[in-house]
Amino acid sequence: MVKRLSGAVWVSALTLLAACAATPEIGSVAPETTRPEAVEAHQSPEFAAYGFTARGPANPEHPVGSIVSDAFGYFDALVGKPLRQPITSLKRLVFLTAHTSIDLVKPVSLLWEAEGPVPPVSQRPGMDLVQWERQLDALTGTRESRGSIRLLIDGDQFFPRFVDAIMAAQSSVHMRSYIFDTDDYATTVADLLRQRSERIEVKVLVDGLGSLMAAGTASESMPRSFDQPRSMEQYLERNSKVRVRTQSNPWLTGDHTKTFIIDRQTAFVGGMNIGREYRYDWHDLMMEVRGPVVEEIDREFGKAWSRAGFLGDLEYLAQRLQPKKKVEAGAGHPVRVLYTKPHDSQIYRAQLAAIRAAQRYIYIHNPYFSDDEFLVELVRARRRGVDVRVILPTHGDNPIMDQSNRLAANAMFRRGIRVYRFPGFSHVKAAIYDGWACLGSANLDKMSLRVNEELNLATSHKEVVEALENQLFVRDFEKSAEMTRPLEEHWSYYLAELLADQL
């Protein structure tokens, strides 16, 4: 048994290492839609209004020094910090091993789901959303909070609001991101944070491996003359009061959450990191959130910040022992925070249950679609007469996931699911199930659904769900090309799918 579990861990580790050169969200994609080319960051309206320009690194590092710095960064993310977090590291090892072993011993496959004629779309009413929310209480162990949600689609909508919020902040900016890139746009955001840190508290928490690997890439649209700093952590902290911490990556796991909290009153939540791809190149989604639910989001930031400190698990334990601040009921509508944690896959359980409960329609928009159980349940929902529609990007930032996506698209198309291919790369992670929306940072792959740290928001509030449907799904159905025949396949895609199942 010990050998079997150990082997499972190595299989997972090796497959992850094989994909490191093209980790999801890292790299650049040549967009198919018209985008501004080589636009300098300070020319963006959000910075032009305040007169900011990217300064770049003050003292470019010697190549040897850069290599040493990168090597130390990877070692600290994979070994150094995990040693200071023995409980966290052990917990992640146990659950990563368990998930991988279960996948190997009890595989889920579409082979048992027959192709052929499918029933017409049902006209039945959707599921009872009041009963559904009660079911979620028991299924996830969470409770609804309250708040308001405003959708911000693409960088044109999100980043101007984000920059304005930073400029208007009175007390604090708490940022938690998988990637804080080193390109000209991210550096301009960093300059803004450095300036604001003279007057307010600025904390930036990033994932160790995510940001390290992103620092070695550049967007296709970035001006060629820009000299990228080697380390965003050092750039943020140099001659400023910005405090930066990096999350550890035991066993190549990570923190994929994206939450940006202003004055503990406004939170921006969703799929965007800080970098040029998210501002100019990719299709993506964020939410501007207000109300009592922001307190819970900020509390989660506090836990993650503590765990990433020098004392690791000890600092995290001390933070957990502090009494929770009572959150008063406030304005807004019901909003539920759902998580993926190594020991608790709330986002996964909730969405699988939603697929099984749906009676009328399911709309899904996601860039990485490799979870087999998700696919099987979607096929079964279509067999019940549910109108199932899925939007996938035409091409992405990871060849392994691209090839796996093609096989998933063909499998769904052959079983009656309507599959749409978005032009260029869409990084959106959103879904609607009979009037219940779930959206945030989680992809539909193993790492996001069962291993990494993730945060989604979910709601049955009619106005938010209708806004998501009309502003995102309806428009993207129109922009995308619906599949009318299977995509071309190659035998190598099946090898890619085996790797994708572990990512």
C-alpha positions, 0 to 999 in steps of 0.5 A: 500500500505504501509503495502504491501511494508513493508511486501515485505521488510521483506520477502526479509530480512527474506529470506536473513537471512535464507541463511546467513549461506551459502551466495554465495562465503562464505564457502568451496567446496570439489573440484572434480578435482585434487588440491594441498592439504594443500599447504602453501601459501608461497609455491605458486610460486608467493610468493616463488619468493619474500620469503613471508610467512604468519605470522598470528595474532600477538596477538590472541584474547580471545574468548569473545573479538572475539564475541564482535568484531564480534557483533560490526562488524555486527552492524556497517555494518547493522546499524552504517554505514547506519545511516551515509549514509541516502540517500544511505540507503533510495535509497536502501530500495526504490529500494529493496522494488520495486523489491521485490513487482514487483516480488510478483505482477507480477511473471515470470514463465516457466509454460507458456513456453511449453515443446516438440520438438524444432527447429534445430539450425539456420544457420542464421548470428548473430546479427549486432554488430555495430547496437547492440553497438548503441542500448546499448548506448541508452539502458544503457546510457553508452558509449564505452571506449577503452582498452585491455583485457587479460583473466586470468583463475583460480588462477594459472593464476591470482594471479601470475600476481596480485602479480607481479603487486603489487610488481612492483607498483610505486604509488598506489594499490586500491583494491575493493573486496566483500571478503578479507578472513582471511585464510593463502593465504589472510594473505600472500597477506595482508603481501605483501600489508603491506610491499608495503604500506611503499612506495606507497598508498594502499587502500583496500575497502571490503564489511562489511558482505561479509568479516565478514562472510567469516572470520568464514570459512576455505577452505578444502585445508588450512593447519590445523595449521594456526591460522587465524586472527579474523579481516582482517581490523585490520590485514592490518592496524596494524603497516602499512600504509594500509588504509582500509574501509568497505562498509555498508550493509543497508537492507542486500544489499552489494557491490559485485564488484571486481576491483584491480587497480595498478598505475591507469594504470592496472586493474584486474576485474572479479569474484575473491575475495582474499582468498584460495578458489580462488587461489586453489579450485575454477574455476574462471575468471579475466581480466587484463585490460589496457588503458583509460577504467582503468580511469573509473574503478578507478573513480568508486573505488573513489566514493565507497571509499568516500561513505564508509568514516566516513562522508558517503554520504557527502564525496561521494557528495563532491567527485561527485562534483569534475570535471571529469578528461578528458580521452584521447583516447588511444590504445586498442579496444572498451570496455564498463563498465556496472554496477548494481546499486540499481537504474540502472540495466545495466548488466541485461537490456543489457543481456536480450536485447542480448538474445532477439537479438541473432540469432545464439548462446548464451553461458553462464557460471554462478554459480547461475542461479535463475532469472526467466525472464532470463530463459524464454528469453533463452527458447524463444531464443532456440525456434527461433533456437538459439544454447543456451548452459549453464554451471552450477557447479555440486555443489556449496557453497550454498545448496539453490542455488544448489537446485534452479540450479537443477530445472533451469537445468531441465527446460532448458534441457526439452526445448531444451537448452544444459546444462553442469555440470562443475565438482566441483565448477565453480565461473565464470560469463561470457556470449557470445551472437552472438559475444558480450561478457559480463563478470565480477562480476555479478551472474544471480540472483536477488541480482547481477542483480538488487540490489547489486553493480556489475561491468562487462566489455562488448565488441564485439572485435573479438579477445577478444570474440574468446579468451573467447570462445576458452580458456574458453567455448570450454575447459569447454564444454569438461570438463563438463558432458552434461545433457542427462536426467533430474536430480533428484528432491525433493519437498523441491527444490521448497521451495529452489527456492522460497528463491533463487528468492530473493537472 
